[in-house]
Amino acid sequence: MKHFTIILFLFAFVCSSATAQYRNFFTEKSLRIDFVLTGNHLQTQASVFELKQEPYWGGSTVNTIDAFEYGEFRVLVKDSTQQNIIFSRGFCTLFEEWQTTDEAQLMDKSFFQTAVCPFPKSTVHVSIEKRNKAGKFISLLNTEVNPNSYSILKTNTNKVTTHKLIDNGSASECVDIVFIGDGYTMDEIDKFHADIKDLSEYLFTQTPFNKYKNRFNIWAVDAISEHSGVTDPRKNSWKNTAVRSSFNTLNSDRYLESTHTYLIRDYAGLVPYDQIYVIANTKKYGGGGIYNHFSLTSVDNPRSKTVFIHEFGHSFAGLGDEYYTSETSYNDFYNLNTEPWQPNLTTMVDFDSKWKPMLDKDIPVPTPASEEYFNAVGVFEGGGYVSKGIFRPAYNCRMKSNEAPGFCPVCQHSIEKMVLFLIGE
Ligand SMILES: [Zn+2]
């Protein structure tokens, strides 16, 4: 008991000194760095579009340095001496997915991107880095940010109603999910709230989210669309909606995304948030989720709930797709000569860094896809869009199919670690 008390005391001390450190460097608002990514299958350039101050920081004030090294990109914030990293966060983009398509071999294209960090109290140095083919982060964009500069925008023109639908405490000690509706007209706002209720109730029945149900806040931003439903190019159906979601992203019919990142961030910034979820008011099957960017799903399809949580696995915990049979637009998405950063995929280049400690000692590696191993943690070949050279931890998992019973133990473990990081534990 005595030891336990000492541990608790030490934990409280570490937390309070981390929070004091946060207060030395940051305010309770956030800095939004809007930038543009331009390039093709080989090249990437980044340039600043504009900087914004937003009213809330929704993340932890204890854990400001990224503990995971997930993501194809990362943002680093250094103090004015450039000696100390005071904030870092990994993230992914639609741009890097596009870079693996046939189109990227033929032309250049630009994508809007945003990184957020707590708003600094004095001048800081911000860098955006992208991984090279070998998986090493390389600097892409560097800028000094003086928090008193007049060029940092402080306006948000959105005058929409927001609601805290589930309130379990302060943003820095909870995971805050902000839901933004797309394709909901003024008359459909009650449906928007009912859809959020349905999806979040489902989320909190699923392991491990059920375990942390009382550490999540749920927000709704009542974005109003002129038209009901969202754009579906293959049906020649074009809709004017709040955040311009569309099927057929990267020429994949079921890939539902929005390229209007700044619009989405403008809505999200009205509340404190860790994660953005756009829900599209349509029954057509589809969705998308990009790590620390946002998730999207349609709401009225019979499989919407499993798509909803699958996409959240990507955007929340950096989980990779464990499937390999479905049609995607990607070419060589993973380099088989390096270990992918996704916690639930391995090329076996550095399996020691992955779920090796979770394997029972009598599990064969690779693990045969036979019935005796259907419920085991193993190393099953096939995942990350290819049937050879990439391995996944379970025969079936929510990151593999809508029919799986839930997330596999490795994905569950990764989700739990992310929840604890975001709630500052
Ligand atoms: Zn899994």
Residues whose N, C-alpha, C, O or C-beta is under 5 A from the ligand:
A	BS01	ZN	N344 C397 M399 C408 C411
